[in-house]
């Protein structure tokens, strides 16, 4: 929660999205790789991701409300760093994973707080 709060303070004009993935999750790896490669820079300009590994950070994520049923998990944080109700979780496997996630993430970003 403290790390999310600090990232919110640093985000400035950018929208912070908490992203929870896992090394064993194929759609998580595909999304992570697309972000790192810059493939989503145009589609998600103005977004900053704060990434956590579900298995490594589970205790802290759970305390802050970021552990749900499925990964990948994308959540808009509350001002105090906890998870808001603005969440998308889950994806499909395969080459279409990023294309499946992208419109759902855009919808999440446009939801009113």
Order of alpha helices (4+ residues) and beta strands (2+ residues): alpha-beta-alpha-beta-alpha-beta-beta-alpha
